[in-house]
Amino acid sequence: MKTIIFTGGGTAGHVMPNLALMDRLDKGEWTIHYIGTEEGIEHELLARRPEVVYHAIAWGKLRRYFSWKNFSDPFRVVKGYFQSRQIMREVKPDVLFSKGGYVSVPVVMAARGKCPVICHESDYSPGLANRIASKFADTVCTTFSDTVSKVPSGKGVHTGTPIRASLFEGSREKGLTFTGLSGEKPVLLAVGGSTGAKALNEALEASLDELLKTFDIVHLCGQGKLDDTAPRPGYVRFEYVNEQMADVLALADVVLSRAGANAVFELLALKKPSVLVPLPLEASRGDQILNAKYFEKNGYAVHLPQSEITPARLQETVLNLYRDRQKYIDAMASAPGADGTENILRLIFRAVDQ
């Protein structure tokens, strides 16, 4: 049996690609471990997979702004490093695959010299956690071809991003059953990621009266963000959807979304026309803005900056997208393969066999 350790956490975008790779590993040949946090979404998602051995470690966030936690979190990172070293000694992995997020940094550091280390960078511009982790990695996979030049020389490989095979198996009919919608109108799916997006939620809710004239709407508002808004015909809300996500995506005609790399490449792979509202600079390092601009430049999506998201502008943009949807579908159909699962699996297998 070969042994692999996966790590990554903080958001679903740091976990779902790992799940996509796990699903393709022969459970008769692989023992699978996962290192994450005790409280993160990765723990919740992996709890549903009894075949995976889960290890929780301490972690700390690497902030670029003042916070009192900047004085305590380095000690948590050090603790996570020593916990990870102990796990490496006990598990003796043949390979480590890291999807990023702050929890992955001490894990990658601890794995150096113990086994081959493969990291994956989703965004156009590498984040701080992966910039640190890449120094300790043997290989850094990238979703965007341009990103290869932004990682340490000789380590970058353009692979695309892992996409869950189950997303291609969604059923519109099951989506209608799950949501309770009639199917008589086109469907707008609005999703702000696993943690939600306050500005996106508020703009959509302010536009419901007009948008519901054309669309039925499925709104994934984020964990802990359901409120007491009165239900409306043709409008359904969920905090977060996991098992039924493939069916919800199959149901969607157009999508309103943040611009995290994993999310937008899933939309590309499924050929779903989308309006992308990236996190603004004051709330991020600008990676989602670069992702959205790249997708707009290639004709895959419309980029709508959050600073411009008034109800009237949102309504106009979504309606124009739906009117011109075939143009976007055709552009996505001619795009290079968005699914990098096979490319990354080949690198994992090669690392183990060396």
N, C-alpha and C positions, 0 to 999 in steps of 0.2 A: 504493500500500500504506500502511495505517496501522500505527503502531508502538505497542505497549503494553509497559510494564514492570510485572511483578508483583514483590512482595516479601513476606516473612514467613517465619518459621522458628522452630526450637527444638523444636516438637512437631508431630505430624501434624495437630493441630487448627489450626495456623497455615498448613498447606500444602494440605490436601485441598480447602478451599473455592476456593483459587486454581486447582487442577486442574479443579474443576467448571466454573469460568468459562472456562478455556482450551478445554475440550472443546466449548464452544458457540460459539467464535469460528471464523469461516470462514478456514481457513488460506490460502486464495487471496487474502484481503483484508487479513490481519493478519500482521505480523512480531512474534513474541513473545520477550521477554527476561525473565530472572528474576535478581534480585539476592538472594543469600543468603550463608550461611557456607560455609566449605570443609568443615567437619566435621559439619554438622547433617543431620538427616533430610531436609531440603529438597533437599540436594545429591544424596543417594541416590535420592530419588524422581524428581527432574528428570533424572537421568542416563539414565533409561529413555525420555526424550522427546527424540529427536534434533532435532525441529523447534523446540526451545526453546534460545535462546542463554543460557548460564548464566554469571553473573559472581559471583565470590566476593570478599567484602570483609571487613575487620577489623570486629569488633564488641565491645561490652562490656556486661556485665550491670549493671543499675541496682538495687543491693541496698538494702534497708531495715535491714540488720543489719551488724555489724562484720565486715569481711573485709579481709585485706591486699590483695586484688585491687581493692578500692575505690580504691586509690591508683594502680593501673596501668590499670584499665579505661577511665577517662575519656579517656586518651590513645588507646586503641584505638577509641573512639567517634569521636574527632576524625579519626583516620586513615581510618576508614570513611566519614566525611563527605566528605573530600577525594577518596577513591576513587570515591564515588558521584557527586560533581560531574564528575569526568572521564568517567564512564560517560554521564552526561546530555549532555555536550558531544559525545561520539562517537555516541551512539544517536539523540539528538534525538527523544525519545518524544512521541507525541500525547497520552498519558494515563498516569498511574501509578496502580496499584491496590495498596493495602497491606492485608495481613491481620493485621499485628501481630507481636508478638514483638520482642525487643530489637534484632535485626538491622535491623528496619524503620525505627528512629528516625533514624539518619543518612541513610538513603535518602530518607525523606519530607522531611527538612530540606533536602537537596540539590536536591530536585525543585521546591521552592517557587519560583514565578516562571518555571520552565522549561516547565511543562505543567500541566494540571488534575490535582489530587491527590485521590483518593478513598480513604478509609480505611474499614475495617469493624471494628466492635466486636462480638464474639460474646457476651460475658457480660452479665449483668444490670447489673453495676457495672463501669465501664471500668477496665482495668488501667493501671499506671503508663506503660508504653510508649505505649499509645494516648492517654493523657491528654496526653503530651508531643506526640505526632504530630498530634493533632487541632488543635493551635494552628497548624500549618503546612498543614493540609488545607483543601480547598475544600468537601468534603462528607464527612460521617461517617455511614455506614450502620450501623444497629443491628439486632440479631436480635430483641431484646425491645422492644415499644412503649414501655415505661416508661423505657428508657435514653435516649430522645431528649432528655429534660429534663436528663440528666446530662452532655451534651456541650456545647461552646460554642454559644451562642445563634445560631440561623439556619443552622447547619451540619448538624444532625441530620435523618436521614430513616429512618423505620422501613421496612426492606426484608425482614426475615427473613434467613436465612443460605443461602449457596450450597450445594447438595447435588448430589453427583455423580449424573448420570443413570444411570450403570451400576448404582448401588445398587438401583434399581427393577427391574433385569433379572436378579436372582439366581434360581437354580434350586435347589430343595430336593434334587432328585436329584443334581445336581452337588455339592452340599454333602455329601451322604452319601458319594459317591465320594471326595471330597477328604479327608474325615475318617476314612473307613473304618467309620463307625457303621452300625448295622443299620436304624435308623428305627423300631424296635419300641417305643421309649420316647419321651416328649417330651424335647426338648433344651433344656438350660440353657447359655447362652453367658455366660461370665465374661470380662470384658475390662477392663483397668486403664489403657488408653491405650497409645500407642506405646512409652512408657518403662516401663510396668508399674506395679504398685501393691503394695508389699511387704505392707502390712497386709491388703489384699484377698486376695492370694495365700495368705497364711498362714491366714486365716480359712476360705477355701474348702478348702484342703488338710486342715484339721482337721475339716471337715464332710463329706468325701467318702464315708465309709462310709454315712452316713445318706442323703445326697442321691442317691447312686447306686442306692438302692432304688427311687427314683421316676424319676430322670432319667438320660439320657446327658448327658455334660458335655463341652463344648468350652471349653478354658481358654487364653486369650491372655495369657500371663504377663509379656510385656514383653521387650524386647531385653536380652540378657545375663542373664536371670533363669531360664533352664532349669536344673534341678538333676538329681540322680540318683535322684529319687523313682521307685520301681518302677512300671512301667505297670500299669494296671488295666483290666479289661473295661469298656467304655462310657465311658472317660475318655481324652481326647486333648488334648495340649498343643502349643502353638506359641509361639515368641517373639513373632511379629508376622505378620499376614496382610495382603496388599495386593490382588493381583489376584483372589484368591478370596473377598474379604470379602463381596461381594454374595451369594454362594452360602452362606456361613456364616450370614449374617443371615437369609436365606430359610429356612434350616434351623432357626433358633432359635425356640422357643415362648415363652421368657421370657429376660430378660437381667439379669445382675448387672454393674454398671458404675460407674466414677467418673462425675462429673457435669460434665465439660467441656461447654461450650455446643454445640459442633459435634456431639459424640457424642450428646447427648440430643435434639437436633433431628433428627438422622438417625433415631433410634429413634422419635420422634414421627411423622416422615414415613412410616416403614415400619409404624407402628402395632404396635410391639413392647412389651408390658408389661415394666416393668423395676423393679429395686431399685437405687436410686442411693445410693452411698456416697461422698459428696464428700470431697475433701481437707480435713482439719481446719485450724483457724485457725493452729495452731503450724507448719503446713507450707505455708500459703498465705495469701493476703490475704482469703479468705472468699468468693471469687466462686463457687466450686462449691457452697457451702452455699446461697447465694441462688438459684442455678439449681435445685437439688434441691427447695428449699422451694416455688419457683414451680410446678414440675411436680407436686408432691404436692398443692398447693392447687387446681390445675386438674384433678386426678384422672387425670393421665397416668402417674404413677409412684408408688412408695413411697420415702420418704426414710428411710434408715437411717444415723444418725451413726456415724462410725468408732469413737467412744468406747463405743458400745453393741454392737459387732460381736463377740459371743461365738459359738462354734459353734452353741449351742442357739438363740440369737436369729436367726442367719442362716438356719438350717434352717427355723424357724417362718415367717420373713418370706417366704422364697422359696416355700415350699409354699402359704402363704396367697395369695400373688400368683398362682400358677398356678391355684389353685382359683377365684379371682375374676377371672381374666384377661379375660373377656368385658366386664366392667364397664370395665376400663381401655381396651380396644380401642374400645368404643363412645364413651368420652370423647375419645379421640384422633381418632376418625373425625369428630367434630363440631367439632374445633379449627380455627381459621383456618389457612390454608395455611402449612406450615412451610418450604416451599422458596422461598427468595428469589432464586434464580438469575436469573429473568427480570427482576425488579425492578432488580437491580444492573446487569445488562447494558444496560437502558434508560438508566440513569444514565451508564454508560461511553460509550454511543453518543452521548448528548446532549452530554456534555462534549467529545467529539472534534469534533462538528459545529458547536459554537458558534464 
